[in-house]
Amino acid sequence: KYLDDIELVVVGGESDYNARVLDYEWVLDIRNQCIRKNVDFEFRQCGTYFIKDGKTYKLQTKDLCRLAKKANINYKAIDKAKK
């Protein structure tokens, strides 16, 4: 219900020594909600501390955006006027 009238959701992790952990399952859950509501979704940055497949990784700041892009999970909403 929170995605009604939303055009874009951007997700990304924190990058710092004290950053909170970003769980990839949470990222995918948000993405799936966006797909169901036909809302654009962009995964812009992994976090310094990143959980994927039950394993926690400590990533270098220089790699955070590149790795998010490599995941290739962004979603472009279908034009509602064309539906």
Steps between C-alpha positions, in 0.01 A plus 500: 500500500797735552586487129177658380581817301877432525702522177842373612650307791877521548676249726858507618715407794705721727872547448692559820685319773184522713260421213200279565490165324306482172328167438460419130178308577350828622610672176332226296183523710474874434563436130222239488259743664589760236443251219158407642403869519671589168737752661853573373770345721873573511762321707775761515750380757585196708591574859842479659355205691291291264317171556437274202408132510545498877859623485615842620752687287707809580525692175728783399332836444639520146308183406156573646336661195669268251378189683144632525500568125644153437200347680291626205173511698371847414141507381341746257124522544277421207346818359146498641374698200605217269335226708 
